[in-house]
Amino acid sequence: MKKPQNLSLQEQLLKSGLSNDAKLKQVKAEKRKQTKLERNNGVEIVDEVKLSAEQMRQQQVERDRELNRQRKLAEEQKALGAQIKQIVEMNRIAQDPNGLAYNFTDDSKVKTLYVAEKVREALINGRAGIAKVDGHYEIVPAEVARKVQARDAASIVVLNEATQDVSAADDPYAEFQIPDDLMW
């Protein structure tokens, strides 16, 4: 039995006379042009895909950076809050439930703390302040209140300006009392 010849379609057409060398060369040239165009188009598509993927990656990197920045900021705020709480807890002045009332405002609401007379005078004269920590109020010395205020100004609710008491020896009117009902 004779083996069939495996001739390409071009060779078979040439052999049968349906095609000639000129047409064959023309078809090959067109085929090369077509594959070259497909390669170029494929490269452009690949480049667009690569550019799109690169843009997506850059956007993801930016989002990750922003999230990391927000996390770091939140951690710093938490650490700052813990520092403030510790400073206030270590330096707080005790309140006296049977003492005098000291009224102050916080967020346009009048609040009251009951304190000893000396503590009340210290609050009025600026030698002490009131700090708000975790929703409750603590009385702290003025130096501590300034430290807390440097870290977070919103934590200090009351810190009056320090007044200097005029000594009785220097005040020529020290022996004269001003009546409470005096109207100017």
C-alpha positions in Angstrom: 0.0 0.0 0.0 1.2 3.4 -0.9 1.6 6.0 1.8 -0.4 9.2 1.1 1.6 12.3 0.7 1.2 15.0 3.2 1.3 18.0 1.1 0.3 21.4 2.3 -2.7 23.0 0.7 -0.5 25.5 -1.1 1.6 22.8 -2.6 -1.5 20.9 -3.6 -2.9 24.0 -5.3 0.4 24.6 -7.1 0.6 21.0 -8.2 -2.9 21.0 -9.6 -2.4 24.4 -11.4 -5.0 26.3 -9.6 -2.4 28.7 -8.1 0.9 30.0 -9.2 4.1 31.3 -7.4 3.1 35.0 -7.7 -0.2 34.4 -5.9 1.6 32.3 -3.3 4.1 35.0 -2.6 1.3 37.6 -2.4 -0.7 35.5 0.1 2.4 34.9 2.2 3.1 38.6 2.3 -0.5 39.4 3.3 -0.3 36.7 6.0 2.9 38.2 7.4 1.4 41.7 7.4 -1.7 40.4 9.2 0.4 38.6 11.9 2.6 41.6 12.3 -0.5 43.8 12.8 -2.0 41.3 15.2 1.3 41.3 17.2 1.3 45.1 17.3 -2.3 45.3 18.4 -1.7 42.6 20.9 1.2 44.6 22.4 -0.9 47.7 22.6 -3.7 45.8 24.4 -1.1 44.2 26.7 0.3 47.7 27.4 -3.2 49.0 28.2 -3.8 46.1 30.5 -0.5 46.7 32.1 -1.2 50.4 32.5 -4.6 49.7 34.0 -3.1 47.1 36.4 -0.3 49.5 37.4 -2.9 52.3 38.0 -5.0 49.9 40.2 -1.9 48.9 42.1 -0.9 52.6 42.7 -4.4 53.3 43.9 -4.3 50.3 46.2 -0.9 51.5 47.6 -2.4 55.0 48.2 -5.4 53.5 50.0 -3.1 51.4 52.1 -1.0 54.4 53.0 -4.0 56.4 54.0 -5.4 53.5 56.1 -2.0 53.1 57.8 -1.8 56.8 58.5 -5.3 56.8 60.0 -4.4 53.7 62.1 -1.3 55.4 63.3 -3.2 58.6 64.2 -5.8 56.6 66.1 -3.0 54.8 68.0 -1.4 58.1 68.9 -4.7 59.5 70.1 -5.3 56.5 72.2 -1.8 56.7 73.7 -2.3 60.4 74.3 -5.6 59.7 76.1 -3.9 57.1 78.2 -1.2 59.6 79.2 -3.7 62.2 80.1 -5.7 59.8 82.2 -2.6 58.6 84.0 -1.4 62.2 84.7 -4.8 63.2 86.1 -5.3 60.0 88.2 -1.8 60.4 89.8 -2.3 64.1 90.6 -6.0 64.5 91.3 -7.2 66.5 94.3 -10.0 64.8 96.3 -13.5 66.1 96.1 -15.6 66.6 99.3 -19.3 65.6 99.0 -20.1 67.6 102.1 -18.1 70.7 100.9 -18.9 73.9 99.1 -20.4 73.8 95.6 -18.2 75.0 92.7 -20.2 75.7 89.6 -18.6 75.8 86.1 -19.7 75.4 82.5 -18.9 72.5 80.1 -20.3 72.6 76.6 -22.7 75.4 77.6 -24.1 73.3 80.5 -23.6 74.3 84.1 -21.9 71.6 86.2 -21.3 71.4 89.9 -18.5 69.9 92.0 -18.5 69.8 95.8 -15.1 70.6 97.2 -13.4 71.8 100.3 -13.1 75.6 100.9 -9.3 75.6 100.2 -9.8 73.7 96.9 -12.6 76.1 95.9 -10.3 79.1 96.5 -7.5 77.4 94.6 -9.9 76.9 91.6 -11.0 80.5 91.7 -7.5 81.8 92.0 -6.1 79.7 89.2 -4.0 77.4 91.4 -6.1 74.4 90.4 -8.1 73.3 87.4 -10.7 70.8 86.4 -10.0 68.1 83.8 -12.6 66.0 82.1 -11.4 62.4 81.7 -13.7 59.6 80.5 -16.8 61.7 81.1 -16.1 62.6 84.7 -14.4 65.6 86.2 -11.2 65.6 88.3 -9.6 68.5 90.1 -5.8 68.8 89.5 -3.1 71.4 90.4 -2.6 74.2 87.9 0.8 72.8 86.8 -0.7 69.4 86.0 -3.6 71.1 84.2 -1.2 73.0 82.0 0.7 69.8 81.1 -2.6 68.1 80.2 -3.7 71.3 78.3 -0.5 71.1 76.2 -1.4 67.6 75.2 -5.1 68.1 74.6 -6.7 71.4 75.3 -10.2 70.0 75.2 -9.5 67.9 78.3 -9.2 70.9 80.6 -12.6 72.4 81.4 -11.6 75.0 84.0 -8.2 76.7 84.4 -8.5 80.3 85.6 -5.8 82.8 85.3 -3.6 82.8 88.3 -4.3 85.8 90.6 -1.7 87.3 92.9 -3.0 88.2 96.3 -1.9 91.6 97.3 -0.2 91.3 100.7 -2.0 93.2 103.5 1.2 95.2 104.3 1.3 96.7 100.8 -2.4 97.4 100.5 -3.4 100.8 102.1 -7.1 99.8 102.0 -6.7 96.4 103.5 -8.5 97.3 106.7 -11.6 98.7 104.8 -14.1 96.1 103.8 -16.2 96.5 100.6 -19.9 95.9 101.3 -21.5 93.1 99.3 -24.5 95.3 98.2 -22.4 98.1 96.8 -23.4 99.1 93.3 -21.0 101.1 91.1 
